[in-house]
Amino acid sequence: MKRAKKLLMLLVVLFAFTSCENDAEADNSINVMFFTANQNATMVSSYLNLEQGEKIEEPEAPKRQGFTFTGWYKDFYKTEPWDFDKDTLDNESIVLYADWQPTIFAIEYVLNGGEMPNDDFVKTFNGGEFGVLPLPAQEGFSFVSWYTYEWKDKDGKVATIPGDKGYLKIPDVVEDVTLYAHWKPIVVDVKFNVNYPEDDGPVLDVTRTDVNYGDTIDFEVLEDTDKYTFEGWNIKRDGTGDFYVNGELFERKLRLTLYASWKEK
């Protein structure tokens, strides 16, 4: 009884295999399948049940972000293009392969007063490319990074978003991009010395402060005394050096000590 059951099962399996084999042999349909890409590309529907010697209609071009479609090929390595005007189907199904070329995008740089180190910097890029961006320089400022928005707003206030590190490599975009240089002014430690000729001189409200390079000078103005007139802040104790005058731009990058200059009445 067991042997009979096993024989019956074997016959069923053989019948099924034979049926599949016969079906495969009987399937003479010719199909065309379109392979676009492994990822990030639109699909193209296959052409089914075609005939030998038939031409096929060129389908609508697929799309892929960051790439330009350039045509269909008969082989995976894109060595032989399919000519929709001339090529005809043979007696078996085929796969046509889409060819893609990375789209070239442009970079526009807004330097905001800076200068490029040289002319050898990236000006275009392909989709998915992450090359290194140039590092510009500006007198009195440290370069922060490249951003896709302006350094300062319409009121002249720094617009860099806290925590936003910007881009030192090409952004992950698939379009032309404008990059804005953001800067951080060099901060200078400035000390003030009353430098009064006598012991009972005036007292400063602020003896030390930090000043950004490029800021407008706005230092404390000392009042004249009964004996002396305040002339301004000088880099030398004897008043023979340069004066730092309120209203002018502060353009120093190193720490500084300023001395009050007095003239006897």
Secondary structure, DSSP 8 states (H G I E B T S, - for coil): -HHHHHHHHHHHHHHHHHHHHHHHHH---EEEEEE--SSSB-----EEEE-TT----------BTTEEEEEEESSTT--SB--TTT----SS-EEEEEEEEE-EEEEEEE-TT-B-S-S-S--EEETT---B----BBTTEEEEEEESS-SB-TTS-B---TT---BSB--S-SS-EEEEEEEEE-EEEEEEE---SSSS----S-SEEEEETT-B---------SSEEEEEEESSTTS-S-EE-TTSB----S-EEEEEEEEE-
